[in-house]
Amino acid sequence: MCGIFGIYSNERINVAKRIYYGLFALQHRGQEGAGIATSDGRGFHHYKGIGLVSEVFTNNELQSLYGHIGIGHVRYSTTGDSTIENCQPFVVKSSFGPIAIAHNGDIVNSTILKRELEKMGHIFISSTDSEVIAQLLVRELLKTEDIIEAIKNTAKKLIGAYSLLIMFNDKLIAVRDPNGFKPLCIGRDENCIYFASENCALDTVNAEFVRDIKPGEIVIVDNGEINCYKIEKPCEEVNTELNLPVNNYIYNNCVSTCMFEYVYFARPDSIIDGISVYEVRRKIGRILAKEHPCDADLVSPVPDSGITFALGYSEELEIPYYEGLIKNRYVGRTFILPTQEERDLAVRLKLNPVKSILKDKKVVLVDDSIVRGTTSRRIVNMLKKAGAKEVHLRIGSPRIISPCFYGIDMATKEELIASYKTDEEICKYVNADSLGYLSIEGLVKAIGRKDLCLACVSGYYPTDVSCKF
């Protein structure tokens, strides 16, 4: 769940400040670190650091990043620690010139690939899978002397999720993996061509959305011209219905966009593969209300991610919508903080109940998901302490029962409360009066597409993940 943003300027204007604004619009996708790399045609300039975009960059840094081509990255760590070495973009040297890479996703077989590269003499400065991609690309470039062929050959070795921005000499290249796990789109204005994780970042720089990059597509901008190529990968058409197999290792290598992009990751004002995130979340709320109705006095979201779900729930059952929790806007997203201690502290800093609204009321509390359960328990107890008579918890996603290997920080099954507790047991653990999850069928209906990665809620993985077990 990182965010990437890139610009190619035909007018050879400096792009660093626009990249900064683009990353600012993608800050919700990662808050641990940020970086920008630019090219002026003669060399690369790059800067990165730990913290929010506004904390990492000052005007001095932005002015030093001279160049008409550039890529930027905001980091949310899944592979690798929160250190400056693991921040991106990565800049690596080759005999054909430097290469800069910004990566959103997670490579399932990165440990195996890294071990093989180290045996061949490659030295790594970070502990992330993104550097593995960079080193592989350099190695393939030495073999083929053609950047597109090098990317195609690298892709054949990768299992997992990767949306990439690559800066090579005077070229800017965007790549989306054949499964299309993570979003990536193209925009433009009179002078520039843009790439972004979400189209909301294009709106920020007043660029026009052109289209989503297709799964398995390589888009290269060279001398102001755009050319597109296809990553060929075999696709076995299996398991197109929702009767999901028990075998965790059956996979099809077909398009499987992460459902969590629609449920949590993306900004509500974004459109992913032609589908409005806001409308999906509103539909989820309505379907959740039909599947788990409740006789209550009010509906309240866990802000911000639960707001649109709660609106849909309120509309469907005609129960008044109130903001029973007020969010401190200067505290980030708790789920993407790296440790449980930080998440617990952030909940207390982030949310405060409105006692006058909650006192003696039966409340439907709507949230996007329950992963570990600790945050939900704290919030439910917070509402009851504020005077709520009852708290009925409704969740806008199905039960999360399996770890994600494609870019979400829930690496072990033991961390997932729904993998070892029943709904009744979870309800008791979080101290709610009732608990209702959205069904998998309801989720698919709300999103309006079946080509989704549902691994975390089904145990079915769209790629081979046997090396993780």
VMD Tcl script that draws the C-alpha trace (Angstrom):
set ca {
  {0.00 0.00 0.00}
  {2.54 2.54 -1.12}
  {1.80 5.47 -3.42}
  {3.73 6.30 -6.58}
  {3.63 9.36 -8.83}
  {5.62 10.26 -11.95}
  {5.87 13.07 -14.52}
  {7.43 13.46 -17.94}
  {7.56 17.10 -19.09}
  {7.76 17.75 -22.84}
  {8.67 21.38 -22.12}
  {11.63 20.36 -19.93}
  {10.29 22.23 -16.91}
  {11.26 21.17 -13.39}
  {8.77 18.60 -12.12}
  {9.86 18.08 -8.47}
  {7.31 20.44 -6.95}
  {4.44 18.87 -8.90}
  {5.58 15.43 -7.79}
  {5.57 16.74 -4.21}
  {1.91 17.79 -4.61}
  {1.07 14.45 -6.20}
  {2.64 12.58 -3.29}
  {0.79 14.83 -0.87}
  {-2.47 13.66 -2.46}
  {-1.33 10.04 -2.02}
  {-0.20 10.44 1.59}
  {-3.02 8.17 2.77}
  {-1.24 5.26 1.05}
  {1.89 5.50 3.20}
  {3.20 7.65 6.02}
  {6.55 6.14 6.99}
  {8.76 7.73 4.36}
  {8.87 9.64 1.09}
  {11.26 10.23 -1.77}
  {11.67 11.86 -5.17}
  {14.13 11.17 -7.99}
  {14.48 13.40 -11.07}
  {16.48 13.43 -14.29}
  {17.65 16.45 -16.27}
  {18.99 14.35 -19.14}
  {22.54 14.50 -17.83}
  {22.18 12.80 -14.49}
  {19.83 11.82 -11.66}
  {19.03 13.85 -8.55}
  {17.28 12.17 -5.64}
  {16.29 12.76 -2.04}
  {14.33 10.65 0.45}
  {13.66 10.52 4.17}
  {11.57 9.17 7.04}
  {8.24 10.85 7.77}
  {5.37 12.55 5.97}
  {5.85 14.28 2.62}
  {5.69 17.70 4.28}
  {8.32 16.64 6.84}
  {10.77 15.13 4.38}
  {10.88 17.94 1.80}
  {11.57 21.64 2.15}
  {11.84 24.18 -0.67}
  {15.62 23.75 -0.64}
  {15.37 20.02 -1.31}
  {12.77 20.48 -4.03}
  {14.84 23.13 -5.79}
  {17.86 20.83 -5.80}
  {15.85 18.11 -7.57}
  {16.35 19.57 -11.01}
  {14.89 17.76 -14.01}
  {12.02 17.37 -16.46}
  {11.43 13.69 -15.63}
  {10.73 12.45 -12.14}
  {9.18 9.80 -9.93}
  {8.08 9.90 -6.31}
  {7.06 7.45 -3.62}
  {5.33 7.39 -0.23}
  {6.11 4.31 1.83}
  {4.04 1.87 3.85}
  {6.28 -1.00 4.88}
  {5.41 -4.65 4.44}
  {8.83 -6.01 3.53}
  {11.73 -4.28 5.29}
  {12.10 -2.10 8.37}
  {11.26 1.60 8.69}
  {14.71 2.97 7.87}
  {15.86 5.54 5.35}
  {17.66 2.81 3.38}
  {14.28 1.22 2.69}
  {12.67 4.43 1.46}
  {12.19 4.87 -2.27}
  {12.77 5.57 -5.12}
  {15.75 3.23 -5.36}
  {18.53 4.48 -7.63}
  {20.93 1.83 -8.94}
  {23.79 2.11 -11.37}
  {24.31 0.18 -14.59}
  {26.73 0.39 -17.51}
  {23.82 1.78 -19.55}
  {23.15 4.57 -17.05}
  {21.38 4.92 -13.71}
  {17.93 3.45 -13.07}
  {15.41 4.73 -10.51}
  {12.49 2.58 -9.39}
  {9.38 3.30 -7.28}
  {7.36 0.22 -6.35}
  {3.88 -0.33 -4.92}
  {3.19 -3.93 -3.94}
  {4.93 -6.97 -2.50}
  {6.90 -9.73 -4.20}
  {6.02 -13.18 -2.84}
  {9.27 -14.86 -3.91}
  {11.59 -11.93 -3.11}
  {13.58 -13.85 -0.47}
  {14.38 -16.64 -2.94}
  {15.31 -14.16 -5.68}
  {17.49 -12.13 -3.32}
  {19.37 -15.23 -2.19}
  {20.05 -16.18 -5.82}
  {21.29 -12.68 -6.64}
  {23.57 -12.62 -3.61}
  {25.12 -15.90 -4.72}
  {25.90 -14.19 -8.03}
  {27.67 -11.34 -6.23}
  {24.95 -8.71 -5.90}
  {25.14 -6.54 -2.79}
  {21.97 -5.11 -1.22}
  {21.80 -1.90 0.82}
  {18.20 -2.39 1.97}
  {15.94 -5.20 3.19}
  {13.06 -4.52 0.81}
  {11.76 -6.51 -2.14}
  {11.77 -3.34 -4.24}
  {15.56 -3.41 -4.40}
  {15.36 -7.01 -5.56}
  {13.34 -5.82 -8.57}
  {15.92 -3.09 -9.25}
  {18.86 -5.53 -9.13}
  {17.04 -8.04 -11.34}
  {16.28 -5.33 -13.88}
  {19.93 -4.26 -14.08}
  {21.00 -7.87 -14.58}
  {18.47 -8.41 -17.39}
  {19.44 -5.11 -19.01}
  {23.04 -6.29 -19.22}
  {21.83 -9.40 -21.07}
  {19.40 -7.78 -23.52}
  {20.61 -4.15 -23.76}
  {16.93 -3.27 -24.25}
  {14.93 -1.81 -21.37}
  {11.54 -3.21 -22.48}
  {12.91 -6.73 -22.94}
  {14.68 -6.41 -19.60}
  {11.38 -5.49 -17.91}
  {9.57 -8.40 -19.58}
  {12.29 -10.85 -18.52}
  {12.28 -9.48 -14.98}
  {8.49 -9.84 -14.81}
  {8.77 -13.53 -15.68}
  {10.74 -14.07 -12.48}
  {8.41 -12.12 -10.18}
  {5.48 -13.61 -8.27}
  {3.23 -11.10 -6.56}
  {2.09 -7.50 -6.75}
  {3.98 -4.70 -8.44}
  {2.98 -1.38 -9.89}
  {6.24 0.27 -10.92}
  {7.55 3.59 -12.12}
  {10.99 3.33 -13.71}
  {13.21 6.21 -14.79}
  {15.95 5.21 -17.21}
  {18.03 7.80 -19.10}
  {15.44 10.05 -20.82}
  {12.62 7.54 -20.47}
  {9.77 7.21 -17.96}
  {8.18 3.78 -17.77}
  {5.10 2.53 -15.93}
  {4.44 -1.17 -15.30}
  {1.42 -2.94 -13.81}
  {1.70 -6.63 -12.96}
  {-0.40 -9.16 -14.95}
  {-2.75 -9.68 -12.01}
  {-3.39 -5.94 -11.70}
  {-3.21 -6.16 -7.90}
  {-2.46 -2.46 -7.39}
  {-3.94 0.49 -9.31}
  {-1.99 2.70 -11.70}
  {-3.30 5.30 -14.12}
  {-2.20 7.78 -16.79}
  {-2.98 11.50 -16.97}
  {-1.86 14.45 -19.01}
  {-2.05 18.19 -19.51}
  {-0.71 20.46 -22.26}
  {2.92 19.95 -21.26}
  {3.22 16.79 -19.19}
  {2.37 13.11 -19.02}
  {1.58 11.76 -15.55}
  {1.41 8.38 -13.83}
  {-0.25 7.93 -10.44}
  {-1.48 5.23 -8.07}
  {-4.84 6.99 -7.93}
  {-6.53 9.56 -10.13}
  {-7.16 11.85 -7.13}
  {-3.45 12.79 -7.37}
  {-3.99 13.83 -11.00}
  {-6.82 16.13 -9.88}
  {-4.45 17.77 -7.40}
  {-2.04 18.86 -10.16}
  {-4.95 19.76 -12.49}
  {-4.12 16.98 -14.95}
  {-6.73 15.17 -17.02}
  {-7.28 11.48 -16.34}
  {-6.63 9.49 -19.53}
  {-7.10 5.85 -18.51}
  {-6.07 3.08 -16.14}
  {-2.98 1.11 -17.07}
  {-4.10 -2.40 -17.91}
  {-2.90 -5.44 -15.95}
  {0.28 -6.74 -17.57}
  {0.90 -3.49 -19.46}
  {4.15 -1.57 -19.89}
  {3.79 2.09 -20.86}
  {6.93 3.96 -21.91}
  {7.31 7.69 -22.53}
  {10.32 8.53 -24.69}
  {10.87 11.86 -26.47}
  {7.32 12.83 -25.57}
  {5.80 9.80 -27.31}
  {3.87 7.03 -25.57}
  {4.25 3.38 -26.54}
  {2.63 0.38 -24.91}
  {3.78 -3.23 -24.54}
  {2.33 -6.39 -23.00}
  {3.85 -8.68 -20.39}
  {2.99 -12.14 -21.61}
  {2.03 -14.48 -18.82}
  {-0.01 -17.71 -19.01}
  {-3.50 -17.54 -17.55}
  {-5.44 -20.61 -16.48}
  {-9.14 -19.83 -16.29}
  {-10.20 -21.53 -13.07}
  {-12.43 -20.69 -10.12}
  {-14.49 -17.95 -11.76}
  {-17.40 -18.55 -9.36}
  {-17.52 -17.85 -5.65}
  {-17.43 -21.53 -4.59}
  {-13.87 -21.11 -3.39}
  {-11.50 -24.08 -3.15}
  {-10.11 -25.38 0.13}
  {-6.61 -25.79 -1.35}
  {-4.75 -22.55 -0.59}
  {-2.24 -23.18 -3.35}
  {-4.60 -23.42 -6.34}
  {-4.04 -20.32 -8.43}
  {-4.94 -18.97 -11.86}
  {-2.53 -16.07 -12.57}
  {-5.42 -14.04 -14.01}
  {-6.53 -10.49 -13.19}
  {-7.18 -10.16 -9.46}
  {-7.25 -6.56 -8.27}
  {-7.01 -6.13 -4.49}
  {-10.50 -5.75 -3.03}
  {-9.04 -3.74 -0.14}
  {-8.34 -0.89 -2.55}
  {-12.10 -0.37 -2.71}
  {-12.75 -1.10 0.96}
  {-9.93 0.83 2.68}
  {-6.78 1.83 0.85}
  {-7.92 4.22 -1.87}
  {-9.33 7.67 -1.27}
  {-13.14 7.76 -1.65}
  {-12.87 10.29 -4.50}
  {-10.72 7.94 -6.58}
  {-11.88 5.79 -9.48}
  {-10.12 2.43 -9.88}
  {-10.46 0.52 -13.14}
  {-13.51 2.58 -14.00}
  {-15.31 2.02 -10.69}
  {-15.98 4.81 -8.16}
  {-14.58 3.97 -4.74}
  {-17.17 6.21 -3.07}
  {-20.09 4.45 -4.76}
  {-18.67 1.03 -3.88}
  {-18.45 1.94 -0.20}
  {-21.96 3.40 -0.20}
  {-23.29 0.18 -1.78}
  {-21.39 -1.86 0.80}
  {-23.22 0.04 3.55}
  {-26.60 -0.64 1.95}
  {-25.88 -4.35 1.43}
  {-24.51 -4.63 4.97}
  {-27.77 -3.16 6.28}
  {-29.78 -5.78 4.37}
  {-27.56 -8.62 5.57}
  {-27.32 -7.42 9.20}
  {-30.15 -5.02 10.09}
  {-30.36 -3.54 13.56}
  {-32.97 -1.72 15.63}
  {-30.91 1.26 16.80}
  {-31.18 4.97 17.57}
  {-28.30 6.10 15.37}
  {-25.61 5.01 12.95}
  {-22.06 6.28 13.51}
  {-18.88 5.59 11.54}
  {-15.35 4.97 12.68}
  {-13.82 7.90 10.76}
  {-12.58 8.28 8.13}
  {-12.78 4.92 6.39}
  {-16.15 3.97 7.89}
  {-17.97 7.16 6.89}
  {-19.29 6.14 3.48}
  {-20.27 2.66 4.71}
  {-22.23 4.25 7.55}
  {-24.02 6.63 5.17}
  {-25.18 3.70 3.05}
  {-26.26 1.74 6.13}
  {-28.17 4.74 7.45}
  {-29.90 5.36 4.11}
  {-30.99 1.74 3.71}
  {-32.57 1.37 7.17}
  {-33.57 5.05 7.58}
  {-31.74 5.30 10.89}
  {-30.28 8.77 11.64}
  {-26.60 9.24 10.85}
  {-24.46 11.01 13.45}
  {-20.75 11.46 14.00}
  {-20.38 9.83 17.38}
  {-16.60 9.90 17.08}
  {-14.56 12.95 16.15}
  {-11.23 12.44 14.50}
  {-8.10 14.42 15.23}
  {-7.09 15.31 11.66}
  {-3.43 15.51 12.56}
  {-3.10 11.82 13.37}
  {-2.58 9.36 10.51}
  {-4.15 6.02 9.67}
  {-3.73 3.55 12.55}
  {-3.79 0.35 10.50}
  {-0.69 1.28 8.50}
  {1.45 2.03 11.56}
  {4.09 -0.68 11.92}
  {3.68 -1.79 15.56}
  {0.69 -2.64 17.77}
  {1.89 -0.24 20.50}
  {1.87 2.63 18.00}
  {-1.58 1.61 16.74}
  {-3.02 1.55 20.28}
  {-1.61 4.97 21.12}
  {-2.82 6.37 17.80}
  {-6.40 5.26 18.54}
  {-6.43 7.27 21.77}
  {-4.90 10.29 20.06}
  {-7.03 9.96 16.95}
  {-10.62 9.51 18.17}
  {-12.78 11.14 20.82}
  {-16.47 10.39 21.47}
  {-19.28 12.97 21.41}
  {-20.93 12.13 24.71}
  {-24.07 14.22 24.14}
  {-24.89 12.19 21.02}
  {-24.03 8.76 22.43}
  {-25.52 8.97 25.93}
  {-28.23 6.32 26.49}
  {-28.39 5.49 22.77}
  {-28.34 2.19 20.88}
  {-25.54 2.76 18.38}
  {-24.66 0.98 15.14}
  {-20.91 1.49 14.79}
  {-19.65 0.93 11.23}
  {-16.00 0.23 10.40}
  {-14.14 -1.02 7.33}
  {-12.59 -4.18 8.79}
  {-11.45 -6.12 11.83}
  {-7.88 -7.36 11.44}
  {-6.40 -7.96 14.88}
  {-9.43 -6.87 16.92}
  {-7.54 -4.70 19.40}
  {-8.50 -1.39 17.79}
  {-12.20 -2.39 17.54}
  {-12.26 -3.34 21.23}
  {-10.77 0.01 22.26}
  {-13.30 1.94 20.17}
  {-16.32 -0.04 21.40}
  {-15.21 0.46 25.00}
  {-14.70 4.15 24.28}
  {-18.33 4.50 23.14}
  {-19.69 2.60 26.13}
  {-17.60 4.65 28.53}
  {-19.08 7.76 26.86}
  {-22.60 6.54 27.78}
  {-23.78 4.45 24.81}
  {-26.46 2.00 25.93}
  {-25.60 -0.58 23.27}
  {-22.93 -0.79 20.56}
  {-23.69 -2.96 17.53}
  {-20.62 -3.37 15.36}
  {-21.03 -3.67 11.58}
  {-18.05 -4.36 9.31}
  {-17.85 -3.32 5.65}
  {-15.72 -6.30 4.62}
  {-15.88 -10.06 5.14}
  {-14.00 -11.89 7.89}
  {-10.22 -11.60 7.32}
  {-8.99 -15.14 7.81}
  {-5.76 -15.42 5.80}
  {-2.54 -13.42 5.58}
  {-1.87 -11.16 2.62}
  {1.35 -11.59 0.65}
  {0.67 -8.79 -1.84}
  {1.15 -5.61 0.16}
  {-0.88 -5.54 3.40}
  {0.88 -5.71 6.76}
  {-0.77 -8.84 8.17}
  {1.89 -11.44 7.60}
  {0.82 -14.25 9.92}
  {-2.48 -16.08 10.43}
  {-2.05 -15.79 14.20}
  {-2.48 -12.01 13.93}
  {-5.95 -12.36 12.36}
  {-8.64 -12.73 14.99}
  {-11.20 -14.19 12.55}
  {-8.83 -17.05 11.69}
  {-9.28 -18.65 15.09}
  {-12.44 -17.15 16.64}
  {-16.13 -17.40 15.69}
  {-18.28 -14.31 15.16}
  {-19.73 -14.81 18.64}
  {-16.26 -15.04 20.17}
  {-15.07 -11.94 18.32}
  {-18.19 -10.06 19.41}
  {-17.46 -10.94 23.02}
  {-13.76 -10.03 22.65}
  {-14.49 -6.55 21.28}
  {-17.27 -6.09 23.89}
  {-19.96 -5.33 21.27}
  {-23.66 -6.18 21.72}
  {-23.81 -7.69 18.24}
  {-21.47 -8.13 15.28}
  {-22.15 -8.39 11.56}
  {-19.67 -8.83 8.70}
  {-20.34 -8.16 5.03}
  {-20.53 -11.42 3.06}
  {-18.09 -12.21 0.25}
  {-21.05 -12.28 -2.14}
  {-22.14 -8.85 -0.89}
  {-18.63 -7.46 -1.36}
  {-18.39 -8.69 -4.96}
  {-21.86 -7.32 -5.72}
  {-20.98 -3.90 -4.28}
  {-17.73 -3.62 -6.25}
  {-19.40 -4.84 -9.43}
  {-16.56 -7.06 -10.69}
  {-15.49 -10.64 -10.04}
  {-11.82 -10.35 -11.04}
  {-10.71 -9.52 -7.50}
  {-8.10 -10.78 -5.08}
  {-10.11 -12.14 -2.14}
  {-7.25 -14.10 -0.60}
  {-7.46 -12.50 2.84}
  {-11.16 -13.32 3.20}
  {-11.27 -16.66 1.39}
  {-7.88 -18.34 1.80}
  {-7.68 -18.59 -2.00}
  {-4.57 -17.00 -3.53}
  {-4.47 -15.89 -7.17}
  {-0.74 -16.70 -7.45}
  {1.52 -19.42 -6.17}
  {2.33 -18.64 -2.52}
  {3.72 -22.03 -1.52}
  {7.10 -20.49 -0.68}
  {5.39 -18.60 2.15}
  {4.15 -21.73 3.94}
}
mol new
graphics top color blue
foreach p $ca { graphics top sphere $p radius 0.5 }
foreach p [lrange $ca 0 end-1] q [lrange $ca 1 end] { graphics top cylinder $p $q radius 0.2 }
display resetview
